[in-house]
Amino acid sequence: MYIRSGTTTLLRRGFRSSSSGAAKRVSSSASASGERVSSPHLGGCIGQQKQQLRSLSYLSAGRWRHGVDWRSPASLAAQIRIASAFSDTPLYRKMATLASENPFKGIFTSLPKPGGGEFGKFYSLPALNDPRIDKLPYSIRILLESAIRNCDGFQVTKEDVEKIIDWENTSPKLVEIPFKPARVLLQDFTGVPAVVDLACMRDAMNALGSDSDKINPLVPVDLVIDHSVQVDVTRSENAVQANMELEFQRNKERFGFLKWGSKAFQNMLVIPPGSGIVHQVNLEYLGRVVFNTDGLLYPDSVVGTDSHTTMIDGLGVAGWGVGGIEAEAAMLGQPMSMVLPGVVGFKLSGKLKNGVTATDLVLTVTQILRKHGVVGKFVEFHGVGVGEISLADRATIANMSPEYGATMGFFPVDNVTLQYLKLTGRSDETVAMIEAYLRANKMFVDYSEPQQERVYSSSLHLDLGDVEPCISGPKRPHDRVPLKDMKSDWHSCLDSKVGFKGFAVPKDEQGKVAKFSFHGQPAELKHGNVVIAAITSCTNTSNPSVMLAAGLVAKKASELGLQVKPWVKTSLAPGSGVVTKYLQQSGLQEYLNQQGFHIVGYGCTTCIGNSGDLDESVAAAISENDIVAAAVLSGNRNFEGRVHALTRANYLASPPLVVAYALAGTVDIDFKKEPIGVGKDGKEVYFKDIWPSTEEVAEVVQSSVLPDMFKSTYKAITVGNPMWNELPVSLSKLYSWDPNSTYIHEPPYFKGMTMSPPGPIEVKDAYCLLNFGDSITTDHISPAGSIHKDSAAAKFLIERGVDRKDFNSYGSRRGNDEIMARGTFANIRLVNKLLNGEVAPKTLHIPTGEKLSVYDAAMKYKSAGQDTIILAGAEYGSGSSRDWAAKGPMLLGVKAVIAKSFERIHRSNLVGMGIIPLCFKAGEDADSLGLTGHERYTIHLPNKISDIRPGQDVVVSTDSGKQFTCTVRFDTEVELAYYNNGGILPYVIRQLSK
């Protein structure tokens, strides 16, 4: 981002203006709380720099490069556009001066190469000579290095550095620290609205008479298009091409917009469709582990607009998911304000038993951590058992951090990491630099050496030998079911009342058989029959051991004469082209094809609801007979209504188990006692007959997964494909909005915006729009899947001449606020207490008693000038990080959400959109307080921002005479600044426009 003299920094502490009473509070808050804020090891703090340079501290270490082909630095400039002209400006030279004035310049030292010369320079943690650092978890050391490197006495202060060094004492106090990630990662579902917002911010800057060129990413931004491909065509050698053609037909406008963004904004790389899943591409290619930017060495770190960004933690890169609006601020140089997290130490010992997969391990870990409670915390894995699991297995565990609730599931870099970097094509010189830097800065683990004891907030232990085969479901990823108990668990689910583990199917109907004709062939469905079997998702498709194990299961089954029923919708969607190469090298793709698992595309597919339509005959048999049909997928999310509207039971399983259940055709089976089928010789075939041993899998991995596969796959990843390359794109820096577009629309966030913040908004006599129970996910709030024919969004599209076959998905239309507002709370499985048990995307309009779509009810409230709030239970907003789950309610007029608890990212997103998050007091909820949702609510929040404190109590009263106390979940001073400005994006614009 080019910032000219006279502009103002995006302040981390947003109340430094002398006009705000809160300004005084910021500088004095640490001392007022009694915290120790100075270290005998640190010395005095430098004075504040000139105002016009404060916003430049992020660049003080040298200009940013995108650095995608960092294996070969010589080819970097030829591949990626960089803001090279900036380095010759007077302002850049002033920034260099700031770098020399970093208060930690005394520990800025050289990293020598073994053969002479140097790799570069770095800020040395050992040079601080502070014994507390040796006890810090490795994940906290990354936060510490970032704070030291970016310390300017203003955005990042020495007090912040001291808080991190003193983590053992400060972490329990929930202190606030700034963090500046090295880069930002996007996928297209979240990337499109992010680029829409950036384009809209440029227009807003123009309207305020400021320079729109200030809206440019300061840090490298990688956007991988992977969320748009759907499983329309299956069981065909031509499936990849056919599905990609349909993908481009549906998304041509979106893709063209993203291609425009890659040209219009600095530091933004867009990786075209068909390349792979964002997290696997990040793991195999984009992850740097250590940056070398013009000779400055520092750890790679990343925030991404997808909750499974945590997969990169398996590579020793600190990364986690954030909301789109938070990521946009990070792109623009806004330091992330975060609570210094506690760290749960998870010790692993032993080895996995024969036949147990990484998926079994991660589902076990998820259940353990979910029970322990790790929301808002880092989990750091350690112990000799870590050295026994592959990098791909670590990435699988790290990937599911959102499912167990942690911010990160971190594996420090060790020799296994270095071996993986070499396997995936990173150069020997680069790997040598990574190892040398991390060892020198005490960020490398060598399990061959004695381990120094580190301090953790709490500790857990798992003997890998205790892990047993399992799956999870039928509605939540942490509801693990041991494989040996699956049949009994399934029957328990049929018997139990409707809930996370129940379908309430009467006993006399549990044996129902729905007979139908499938393309002229007699077919039948029962409760528990599998209709979708998908090898999908970043969680597992990046792991060669489970992918090749799936191929071995298919091979053994084919050789024995077993065949998946043709009405089971089978699919295989690899996370990168590397998977295809090693499946072909091993000869196993042939057998997967024989069982219907043809490759359908390179993207997320079924895991995010892009499962495509079921055959009409299958869909009719399910609907007309009320069959509880099952999907089995190698994904990470199985919330009801996510995978497919017609599969009420959805189980997460390893890829080989997906194939096994597809062959069995049902989840109502005991694999130990019952046969999967009858072979060609007339003999019964059991699970043990088709299940490969650990040794078999290891042998095929060793012979089939080769470094050249990674090198050739990623050599030309940015070249794209003919369909992408033929997309026309404007070279204008400002986007030309098409008012008739149903994909890209200028959002109304900044309409009528002035330079004066609006301040706290009064919430008085608000109606309850929705009254929810526990575990309302972002899929319930803002579905990503198909647009139902009877929905408000469908009506909007039809009115604009869009045929139903061209509706596409909500996820693909996130660039259009008019559709997304109508899609908010449009999940057909929505359970709203105002409807007395009815499951539907509707609500009760309290004043009239009408039952309306949520959108229509919200618009009725808005047109009458009436505020609305939402009541909710525990874990509100769990699931995928989805900014539209906050943007949508804001556009519907929701002013506050009162819940028992919030998922971390979603709470942050609500704040970012100016919605007040409130928590009931412990032991209380809407039911215990006797709230029905028919009341009108007044939130007695101070009307001056200077009178509001992070985490303070506030009284909520109702027109029925009830009143109760809640905790305001503005967790930091910065979040109060965002709320005062009406959200994070207006805040950023006002700061940049000064």
N, C-alpha and C positions, 0 to 999 in steps of 0.2 A: 504494500500500500504506500503510495506517495503522499506524504504529509508535509504540508508547507509550514514555514515559520509562522507562528501565531496561532496554530490550532492547539486544542486542549486535549490532554490525555483522556482516555476512557478510564476514569478513576476506579480503582478497586474499591476504595471506601467512598461511597457516593455522596457524602454529606460534608465535603470540605468547603463548600461555599459558605462565606461568612453570613449569608442571609438565612442559613438554616441553623436552628438551635442544636440540631443533632451533630453539627460539625464538631462542637466541643466534646461531644460524647465519644467520638471516634478516637481522637488522639489520647483520650484519658481512660478509655475503657479497660485497658490491660491493668494499669496501676490501680484503678478503682476496684477491680475484682480481686486484688491482692496477688495476682500472678507474678512470678519472677520473670522479668522481661529483659534482663541483661545478663550476659555471661562473662565470667572472668577470663574466658578464653577469646573473647571477641573484640574488646576495645570499644571505642566510641563510634557513634554513627555519623556519617557524612551529612552535610547540609543538603537541603533540597536544591535540585537543579532548577534552571530557568524553566518557566511554565511552558514555553514553546517547545521544549525538548522532552518533556515528561512522557509524551505518548510514544517516544521513540526507543525507550529502553529495551523493548523486545528485540530490536535490531542491533543492539549495541555490540553484539559479538560478531558482527559481519552480516552481509546480505544473505537472505535466504535463497536457497536453490530448491527446486523440486526434487532433484536427485533421484529419479526413479531407477536408472540403470547405474546404481552405485557400485555394482560389481566392476564396472569399467568406467572410471571417472573421466577418461579421455573422451568418451562418447557422450558424456552428459549434455554438453551444450548443444550438440547436434540433435538431441532428442527432445529436450524440454525448453520452452521459452522461460527465460529468467529476466528479472528486472535489473539487468546489468547496468543500465544507464544511471541507475540510482546511486551506485557506488562512487561515481565521480562528482557528485554534487557537494556543495559546501555543507549542506545539512548532514550528509553522511560523515563528513570529516568531523563535524561536531559530535556525532554519535560515537565515533571512535574515541573522541576525548572522554565521553562519558564512560566508555568501557575501561579506560585507564584509571578512572576514578571509582571503580567498583571497590567498596570497602574491603573486599576479600582479595584484592589484587596480589596480596602477599602470598597467597597459596596458588596462584596461577603459574603453572609450571609446565615443563616440556615432558613429552612422553617419547623417549628415545627408541629408535629401531634397533633390533639386535645387531644388524650389520653396519650400523652407522646412520647418521641423519636422525630425523624425528618423524613420528606419525602426525604430531600436532601438539597443541597445548591444551591444558585442561585445568579445572579447578579441583585441587587435590583435597579430598576429605581427610586422609591421614595427616596432612600437613597442619590441620587444626589442632592436633595433639589433645583431643578431647576424648577421654575414655568412654564417655556416654555413647559415642558413635559406634564403638565396637559392639555394643549390645543392641543396637537398633535393628529391627527387621530389615531385610534387603529392600522391601517395597518402600519403606519409609526413607531409606537412603536416597532413593530416586527423587522423592519430593524434596529432600534436603539439598541435593545437588542443584536442582532446578531453582530453588529459592536463592542459593548462593550465587549462581551464575547470573540470575536476573535481578539481583539486589541493586537498587538505585536509590535507596533511602526514601522512596516515595511510593511507587506501586508495590514494591517488595522491600520491606525494611529489615534491619538487623533483628528487630524484635520478632519478626516472622521466622527468621532463621533460628533464633534461640528457641522458639516454641517447638520447632521440629526436632532440634537436637535434644531438647528436654522432653521428648515424646512420652516417655514412661510416666511422667508426672502431669503433663499438659493434656494428653489424650483423654483421660477420664473427665476433664473439665469441658470437653466439647469446644475447644478453642477454634477460632477461624484462622485459616491460612490462605494465601493466594497460590495458585498453581498455573503455570503456563505450559501447556502441552507442546511438544515439538511439532505436531502435525494434527490434521483433522481428517477423518475418514467418513465418507458418505456412501449410501447406496441410493438407487434412483427413487424408490418410494419416498424416502425422507429427503433425498437430495433435490428433487424437483421443487418442493415447497421452500427449501433453503435458498435455492437459486432464485425462485420467485420473490422471496423476501428481500434478497440482495438487490434484485432489479428494482423492486418497489422502493427500497431505501434510497437508491440513486435518484429516483423521481422525487422522493420526499426532500432529499438534500437540495435538489434544484428548486423545489417550491419554497424552501426556506432561504433561497438566495445563496446557498453554499456550493461547494465544489463536489460534484457527484463522483469524481475520481477518487475521493477519499474512501469510497466504498470498494475495497479490494482486499482479498485475503492477504494477511501478513505472513502466514505460515503455509507450508505446503498442504494442499487439499487434494485428496484422491477420491474420486467418485467412480464407483464400479456399478455399472448397470446390470443388475442380476435379479431384480424382483418382478420383472414384467412378463417373463415367459410362463405360459400356462401349459398344462398337460392336455392339449386338445387331441393330439394324434399319439397313439400308443401302439405297441406290438407291430412296429414297422421299421424296416431298415431306413426309411426316409423320414422318420419321425423328427429328427433334429432340424432338418431343412424345412419341413412343413410347419413345425411349431414356430420357427424363427420368422418365416414369412407371415404367419398370422400375428406374431408379436409386433412386427414392423407395421403391418396394416393397422393394428389397433393403436399403436403408440408412436406413429411417425411424427406427430406434432410434438409430443413430449421429448422424443429423442432429438428432434431438431432444436428444441429449446435448450436442451442440455449441451448440444454441440455449440450453440451460440454462446452459452455461458463459458465454455472452455476457451473460447476466443476472446470474449469480452472482459473476463476477469484475469488478473495476474495470478500466477501460482496455483492454477487449478488444472488438474489432469483428469480427463474423463476417459475411463476404460470402457470400450463399446460393448454392446450386448454379445452374448455368446462366448465370453472370455472365461466366465467362472463365477463362483460365489464370492462375495466381497471378502469374507473372513479367511477363506482359503487362499485367495489371491494375496491378501495381506500377509498371511503366514508364510507362503511359499516365495513371495516376490517383493512386496512393498515394505515389509518390516526391515528396518535398518539395524536394530539392536543397539548400535552406537552410531550417532551422526558424526560426520567429519565435514563441517561447513567452513570452507576457507581456512582449514587448519585448526578450527576450534572443535574439540571433541566433547561430546556429552551424550548421555543415554537417550535412546529413542523413547518417546512416550506419545500416546495418541488418545484422543477422545473421538468417539464415533456416534453417528446418529442411528445406531442400531445397538440394541442391548447386548448382542453377542460379540461386540467389539472385544470383549474380554478374552476371546479365543487367543489373541496375540500374547496374553499373559503366559501362555505355555512356552513361548519363545523367550521369556525373560524381559519382554517389553511391557511397561506399565501402560495399560489401556483399559478403558471402560466406556460404557454407553452414557450418552447425555441426550437431552432433548435437542431437537433441531434448532430451536431458538437460542439455546445455550451454546451450541456449536457455532452458530453464526457469530455470536459475540466473540468466541475464541478466535475465529478466523480474522476478526477485525482488531485483534490485539487486546481484547478485554481479558484481564486475568480472571481465571475461574476462582470464585470464592467457594471454599469448601471447609467443612468441619474436619479437623485433623482426626483421621479414623483410628479406631482401635484395630488391632491385628490379631486374628485368631491363628495360632500356630497349629497346623494339622500335620502330625507326624505319621509317615508311612513306613511300614516295615514289612519284611517278608516278600513273597512273590505270589502272583496270581496262579491259581490252580489250572490244570490242563482243561482247555475248552472254554475258559472264562474270558470274556471279551472286555475291551475298554468301555463299551456301553454298559455292561453290567457294573463295572467299577464306578462310572460316573453317576448312574442311577442310585447306587448305594451311598456314594459321597453326598449326593443331593439330599437324600433322606436324612442322613446324619446331621448335615449342616442346617437343614431346615428345622430340625428338632432343636438344635443347639441355639439357633437364633443369631444370624450374622448380618442382618439388614444394616446397611450403612458402614459395614466393616470391610477391611481387607482380610482375605484368607491367604496365608502363606504356607505352602507345602514344603516340608523338610523331612530329613531322615534318610537312612540308607535305602529305604524302599523307593524313594524318588529315583534313585539311580538305576532301579530295576525296570522302570517303565519308559517306553519310548517317548520321543518328543511328540509324536502324533497322539499318543495316549494322554499326555499332559495337556495338549491343546483341547482334546475332547473334554477333559475335566474343567479346564478354564472356561471353555465355551459356555458351559451351563451355569456359570456364576449367577445370572439373573434368576435361574430356577431355584437355586438355593438361597438367593437373596443378597449375596455379597456384592460389594462394589467391584472387587477383583478376586480372582482365584489365581494367585501368583506363584510361578515357579522360577526361582533365580537361575541365572545362566550357569551352566556347568559344562562338562566335557560332552555330554549327550547333545546339548544345544549346539556346540561347535560342530559336531559330526553332522547334525541335521543341516546346518548352514552350508556345509560343503556338499552334502547330498543334493541340495536344492540349487546348486550352481553358484553360490557366492564364491568369489575368488579367494585363493589362499591368502593373498595379501590382506584382503578385507577381514577375513577371519582372524588372522594374526593380529591385526589392529584392534579388533573387538576384544580378543582375549587379553592383550597387553593392557588396554585401557581399564577393563573391568577388574583385572587383578590388581593393578596399581591403585585403583580407587575403592578397593575392598567391596566389590559388588559381584565377585565371582565365587562360586562354591566348588570346592574340590573335595569330593567324598573320599578320596584316597588319603586325605590329611585329617588330623584331629580337628573337630569342629568346636569353635568357640560358642559358648552358650549365649543365646540371644533371648531377649525379653519379649514375651507376648502378652496380650491382654487376657487371653485364656488359651487353653490347650486341648487338643483332641488327639486321638490315636486310632489308627486302623491297621490291622494286620491284613495285608493283601490276600493272604491265604484264606481269610474268612469270607471273601466275596463269592457269591454264588450267582448262577445265571438268573436273570430277572427281566421283567418288563415293567412299565409304569402306566397306570391308567385306572379307570377309563376316561377321566376328565381332567386330571391334573398331573404334571410331571413328577411331583414328589410323592405320589401315591404308588410306591414301589410294591410289586407283587413278585415274590419268588416263583420261578417257573414251575416248581413242583406243586405250588399251591394255586396255580392259575385256574384250574377247573372249578375248584370249590369257591374261589373268590368270585368267579363269574356268576355262579349260581346265587351267591350271596347278593351280588349287585342286582340280579333280576328280582330277588325277593324284597330287597330293602326299599324304603320310601325314596322318592325322587330326591337326589342330592348328588354330592360329588362321587359317592360310591353306591348309587342306587337308581333303579329305573322303574320300580313298582309295577312289575309285570305280574298279573294274577297267576297263581299256580296252574290253573286250568288252561292258561294261554301260553305257557312257557314252551310247550312242545309244538306250537303252531308251525305249519309248513305252508309257505306261499309258493305255489307252482306257477310257472310262467314259461313262455317260449322265448328263447334267446336266439334270434336269427334262424328260426326254424328248428332249433335244437331244444329238447325238453330240459328244463332247469328248475331249480327250487332254492328257496331261501328260508333259513330259520334264524331265530334270535342268535346273535353271535357270529353269524356267517361273515366272512371277510369279503368286502366288495372293493376295497382299495388296499393295495400293497405297494408301498412306495419306498424305494431306496433314495433318500433325499436328505437335504439339510447340511449346512456347514458343520454341524456337530460330528457327523460320522463320515461324510464323503471325502474328508481330507485325510482319513486314516487308512493307509494301505492294508493294515492287518484285517480290519473288519470288512473292507470292500472285497479283498481277495478271498476272505472266508466265505462271503456270500457267493462268489463264483464257484468255490469248491462245493458248497451245498448244492448249487444248481447242477454242477457236473455229476455229483454222486446220484442225485435224484434222477437226472436224465438217463444215466447209465442203468439205473434200476427200473426205468420205465414209468416213473411218476410224471404227472403233468398237471400244471396249474389249470384250474377250470377257466374256460374262456371268458366268463362273465366277471372274473376278478380283474379290476383295472390295475394292471401292473405298470411300473415305470421305474426308470433309473436316471437320475439327474446328477451327474458328477459335479463336484465343486470346482474342477479345473480340467483342462485338456490332458493333464498329466495322468489322471485316473484312467482315461480312455486308453492312453498309451500302455500303461502297465496291465490293464485287463486284456488288451490285445496281445501284448508280449507273452503273457502267461497262457494264452489260449482259452481263457475262461469266459470271455465275452460271448463266445459262441454258445456256451451252455446257458448263460443268462438269457440270451435271445430265445433259446428253445423254450424257456419257461415264461416268456413274455416280457422279460426285463430288458427291453431295448432301450438304448439311450434316447431320451426325449428332449434333452436340452441341457444347457449349462447355466443353472440358476436355482433359486430356492424352491420353486414349484410347490409341491403338496404341503410342505412344512408351514408355509404362510397362507395356505388356503387356495393356491393356484392349482388345484387338483383337476380342474376342468369338469365337464359334465359327465355324469354316469350315463351309460347306455339307457335309452328311454324305457326299455323293458325292465331293466333292473330298478330304475328309479320308481317306476309305477308299482312294481312288486313290493318295494319297501313302503311307499306312501299308502297304498291301498290296503295293506295288511298290517300297518303299524309295526313293522319289523324293527327291532333294535339291531341295526347293521353295524359292522365293525370296520374300522380302518386300522391297519398296522403300518407304522412308518418309522424310519430311522431319524426322527426329528427331535426337536427339543420342546415343542409346545403341543399340547393336545386339549386345550380348552374347548368346551362344547361350542359347536358352531364354527370353529376355526378351520378345521381340515376340510369338511364338506357339510353342507346343511343336512344331508340325509344320513350321515354316520354319527349316531349318538354315542357310540362307544369308540374311543380312539386310544390306541396303545402305542407307546414309544418302545422301540425295540432295536437291537443291533441289526445291521444289514443282513447277516446270515439268518437271524430269527425272522426277519421280514419274509425272506424266501421260504423258510420253514412253515410259517403260518399261511402263506399264500398256497403252498402245496396242500396243507391240511384243510384249507378252506374255511376254518372256523377258529375262534378263540376258545370255544367250549371243548377243550381237549386236554387230557393229561398225557404229556409227551412221554412220560416214563412208562405208562401202562397201556396206552392206546396206540394203535398204528396210525401213521400219517396217511397211508393209502395202501393199495395193492399193486405190486410190481408186475412187470411183463411176464414173469414166470408164475404168476398167480399167488405168490407168497406175500404176506403182510410185511410192509416196510415200516420200521420204527425210526424215531428221532435219532437214536444212536447210530443207525445205519448211514445217515447222511451228514452227521456232524463231524467236522474236521478236528483233528488234534491241534494243540498249540504248535507242535513240531511241524506238522504239515503246513500250517499257515506261515510259519517262520521261513521255511524252505522256499516257498513260492514268493514271499516278499523279497528274500535275498536275491533270487534269480531274476526278478521281474521289475523291481523298482530301481531305476538307474539314473545317475546324475544328468546324462544327456537329455533325458525326457523333460526335465525341468528347464534346462537351458533352451532347448528348441521351442518349448511351449511359450516361454516368456520373452523370447528374443524379439519378437515383433508384436507384443501384446497391444501396443497403442496404434498399430497400423489399422486395426479394425477389419471389417469385411465389406464386400461390395455394397451391400444395402446401406450400411452406415456411411461409407465414403461418398455415396451419391446424394446424401441429404444436403439440400442447399442451406446456407446459413448467412445471415446478415453480418456485416462487419461493424455495425453501429455499437457504440458503448452503452446506449440506452435501448431498452427493449420496446418494440412497437407492439403494444397490446392489441389483440383482436377481440373486440367486444362480443363477437359471435362464437368465439371458441368455447368449447365445452371441456377443454383440457387445461388451458392456461388462461388465468383471469387475474386482473389486477386486484389484489385484496384491499379491503377498506381500512386497514389498520391505522393509516396515517392521514385519513381524510380530516381536514380541518385542524390538523396539528399545529400548535404554536410552540414558541420557545419556552413557555412557562409550563412547568409540570402541573398536572391537574390536582395532585395531592390525594389524600385518602378519600374514597368514595363512600358516602353514607349508604348503609344497607338497612332500610326501614320497611317494616310490614311486607317483607318478601314472601312470596308463595313458594311452596315446595314443588319443584318441577318433577322430581323423582325421589323415591324412597327405596333404598337398596339394602340388601344384606351384605354378607361378607364376600370377599374375593371377586369383586367386580373388576374385570380386566380391561386393558386398553382395547381388546377385541370387542368387548361389549360397548365401550364408549365410542370407538371410532373403528368400525370393522374395515379390514383391508380386502376382504374377499368380494364375491360377486354381489351385484346390485339387484336386490329382489324386485320382481316385476310389480309389486304393489307398493313399493316404497315411495317416499317423497322425492328421492333423487331420481327414481325411474320416471315419475310423472314429469319432473323438470326436463329430463332428456327427451322424452316423447314429445313434449310441447315444442321442443326445438328441432324436431325432425330426425332424431337419432333412433334408428331401429333397435329393437331389443337385442338382436345378435351383436350389435356394436356397443352395447353398454360398457363392456370391459369391466374392470373391478374398481372398487373405491380406491385401492392403493394406487392404481394407475392414474386416477383423476385427482390426486392430492394437490395438483397445481391450480385447481379451480375451487375457490372458497364457497361458491354458490352451491356446488354439489356436495362438498364436504360438510357444510353446515347442515344440509338436508340428510346427510348420512350419519350424523352424530346421534348416537343411541339407536341406530337402525338395525342392530343385531337381532335376528329373529328369535334368539334364545334369551332375550332380556327378561329378567324377573324383577318386576317393579311392585313393591308392596301396595301401592295405591290401586293396583288392579286386582287385589285379593286373590293372588295365586295364578292368574292368567299369564302365560308365557307369550309375550309379544312385544314388538318395538313401539309400544304405545304408552300413554299416560292419561291421567285424569286432569282435566282442566278444572281446578277447584271452584272458581266462581260460578261456573255454569253446570258443572257435573258432567260435561261431555267427555267421552272417551275419544282421544285424538292421537294422531301420530305425535311423537315427541316434538318434531319440528313445528308442526302446526300449532300445538299447544304453546310452545315457546314464543312463536310469532304473535299469538293472540295476547300473551302477557306483555310482550314488548310494545305492541301497538297501543295497549292501554296504559303504557308507562309504568308497568309493575315489575319490580325486581323479582328474581327467582334464586333459590338456593337448592342444593342437593343434600339429602341425608344418605349416609352410607355406613357400612360396617367396617370390618378389618380388611387390610391389604387392598384398599381402594387404588385402582390404577396399576395393578400388577400386570406382568406380561411385557410385551415389546415396548421399547421406548418409542413413543409415538406422539409427536408434537400436536397432531390434530386432535388428540384426546384432550388437549387443553385449549387449542385454538377453537375447536368446534363449540364447546360449552360457552366460551367467551362470546362467540358470534350469536349464540342462542340467548344471550343476556344473563347467563348465570354469574352471580356475583361472589358466591362462596360455596365451598363444599365442607360439610361437617361430617367427619368420619371417625371411626375408632383408630385407624392407622392408615398411612399412605405408603405406597411403593416409592422408593427414593427418587427415581428420575421423574415420575409423574408429579410428585409434590413440587419439585423444582420447576417443572413445566407450567404448572398452574400459577406459581408466583410469576414466572416469566411472561404470562399473559394477563397479569393483573387480577387474577382470581384469588380470593382469600382462602387458604387452607386452614381449617380449624379441627382440632382433635378433642373428642370427648375426654373427660377425665377417666383415669384408670378404673375399671369396673363398671363404667357407665356406657350406655349406648342409647339409641333412640327408643328401643323397646323398654329398657329398664326405667327410662325417664317418662314413659307413657306418651311418647310423641307418635302421632299417627301420620303426620305429613299433611294433615288438613288444616294445620295452624298457619298463622302468619308470623314471620320471624324478624326480629330486630337485633342486629349485632351492635353492641355498644362499644365500638372501637373509637379511640380518640380521633378527633377530626384534624389534629395537627400531627404531622409525621414525627416531629421532635418528641411527642409524648408516647410514642409506641416503641416498645423494646422487643428485641427478638425473643420469642418464646414466652411472652407474657400471657397472663390469664385475661380473659375477657368474658363478660356476661352476655348471654343470649337470652332474650325474653320472647314470649309468644303472646298472641292476643287472647289465648285461653287462660292466661294468668301464670303459666309455668315459666320458670327461668332456671338456667343452669350455667355452669362455668365451663369454658373451653380453653384450650391452649392455642394461641395463634402460632401457626407453623411458618412464620417468617424466621428462619434460623440464623440469619446473619444480618449485619448492617447493610450489606450490599443488596440483599433481597428487599430490605425496606426501601432502598433507593429505587429499585425496579418498580416496586408497588407505588411509590410516590409519583413515578413518571407514567404510570399506566402500563408498565411492562418493560421488558429488557430492551426491546428494539427501539421504542421511543426514547429510552434513556440513552442508548448509544448514539442515536441521531442527534439528540440535543447536545451531547458532549462533543461530537465531531463538528457540529455547526457553530460552536462558540468561536 
